[in-house]
């Protein structure tokens, strides 16, 4: 399973969680309490955090490691900052081409 799918599933699961608890039926499907009551399904409470941790551990990422989580956050923030700078630099280059400032920023 790709890491993108794992992240999507984890975010979806956490959206359905109530105080970190999700309700799962016997097929390991996450069920809303109202749906379970309406359909008369038997559901069991499950810790959403441990479910997400297990999903990531199966894909080689140990989310229990606080240092790894901080490194992942730093990586993502750095990547987003580089993308934002790339867009700004492209806009600046377009402006400079339009205004024909070929010597802009050079020491004379």
Backbone torsions as a table, in degrees:
resi	resn	phi	psi	omega
1	UNK	NA	137.8	-178.3
2	UNK	-74.6	155.2	-178.4
3	UNK	-64.8	-30.7	178.7
4	UNK	-62.6	-43.0	179.5
5	UNK	-65.6	-38.6	178.6
6	UNK	-63.4	-43.8	179.4
7	UNK	-65.2	-43.3	178.1
8	UNK	-60.2	-44.3	179.2
9	UNK	-63.8	-41.3	-179.7
10	UNK	-64.6	-44.9	179.2
11	UNK	-64.6	-39.9	177.9
12	UNK	-63.3	-42.9	179.1
13	UNK	-63.7	-44.0	-178.8
14	UNK	-68.3	-28.2	174.6
15	UNK	-65.3	-34.6	-178.4
16	UNK	-85.6	-8.3	-176.7
17	UNK	-76.5	146.3	175.5
18	UNK	-119.3	107.3	-175.8
19	UNK	56.1	37.7	177.0
20	UNK	82.3	6.0	-179.4
21	UNK	-117.2	131.7	173.9
22	UNK	-117.2	154.8	176.5
23	UNK	-103.8	128.6	-178.7
24	UNK	-122.0	143.5	176.7
25	UNK	-88.6	-174.0	-176.1
26	UNK	-69.7	-11.0	177.6
27	UNK	-98.2	13.3	-178.2
28	UNK	59.1	35.8	174.1
29	UNK	-101.9	137.6	178.3
30	UNK	-75.0	130.6	-175.6
31	UNK	-126.3	136.5	173.0
32	UNK	-70.9	145.8	-179.7
33	UNK	-57.5	-40.5	-179.6
34	UNK	-64.4	-40.3	178.6
35	UNK	-65.0	-41.3	179.7
36	UNK	-64.3	-41.3	179.9
37	UNK	-66.9	-41.3	-178.9
38	UNK	-65.1	-42.3	-177.8
39	UNK	-86.3	-8.7	-179.3
40	UNK	70.7	30.1	-179.2
41	UNK	-83.0	149.7	172.9
42	UNK	-89.3	125.8	-179.1
43	UNK	-125.6	158.4	-179.4
44	UNK	-127.1	137.3	177.5
45	UNK	-70.6	144.2	-179.8
46	UNK	-142.7	142.0	-179.6
47	UNK	-74.4	113.9	-176.9
48	UNK	-64.1	-37.9	-178.5
49	UNK	-61.9	-45.8	-179.5
50	UNK	-67.5	-33.4	177.6
51	UNK	-63.9	-44.8	178.8
52	UNK	-65.8	-44.0	178.9
53	UNK	-58.9	-42.7	179.7
54	UNK	-65.1	-40.7	178.9
55	UNK	-60.8	-44.1	179.7
56	UNK	-71.6	-36.8	179.5
57	UNK	-61.9	-37.0	178.5
58	UNK	-66.0	-20.5	178.3
59	UNK	-103.6	15.5	172.7
60	UNK	87.0	13.4	179.4
61	UNK	-120.5	115.6	-178.8
62	UNK	-93.3	101.0	-178.1
63	UNK	-75.1	-8.9	176.1
64	UNK	-73.1	-21.4	179.8
65	UNK	-78.1	106.8	-176.1
66	UNK	-62.7	-38.5	179.8
67	UNK	-62.4	-40.4	177.9
68	UNK	-64.9	-42.3	178.3
69	UNK	-60.5	-42.6	179.0
70	UNK	-66.2	-38.6	178.0
71	UNK	-65.9	-39.4	177.2
72	UNK	-63.8	-42.0	176.8
73	UNK	-60.9	-45.4	-180.0
74	UNK	-62.7	-41.5	178.8
75	UNK	-61.1	-48.4	-179.2
76	UNK	-64.0	-42.1	178.7
77	UNK	-65.7	-40.4	177.7
78	UNK	-64.1	-41.7	179.6
79	UNK	-63.5	-44.2	179.1
80	UNK	-64.1	-37.9	178.8
81	UNK	-66.2	-40.2	177.7
82	UNK	-64.2	-40.8	178.1
83	UNK	-62.9	-42.6	179.4
84	UNK	-64.8	-39.9	179.0
85	UNK	-66.8	-35.7	179.5
86	UNK	-63.9	-41.2	179.1
87	UNK	-65.9	-44.9	179.3
88	UNK	-63.3	-40.5	-179.4
89	UNK	-65.3	-39.1	177.9
90	UNK	-63.7	-40.9	178.0
91	UNK	-66.0	-39.4	178.2
92	UNK	-64.4	-42.8	179.0
93	UNK	-62.7	-38.8	177.1
94	UNK	-63.8	-42.8	178.7
95	UNK	-62.7	-42.3	-179.3
96	UNK	-66.4	-37.0	177.8
97	UNK	-67.0	-40.7	-180.0
98	UNK	-65.6	-40.3	-177.2
99	UNK	-87.3	-8.5	-179.8
100	UNK	56.3	47.9	174.4
101	UNK	-92.5	79.3	-176.1
102	UNK	-74.0	-28.3	-178.3
103	UNK	-100.5	14.1	-178.5
104	UNK	-64.8	126.1	177.8
105	UNK	85.6	-2.1	179.9
106	UNK	-91.7	145.4	176.0
107	UNK	-82.3	133.4	-178.9
108	UNK	-103.1	NA	NA
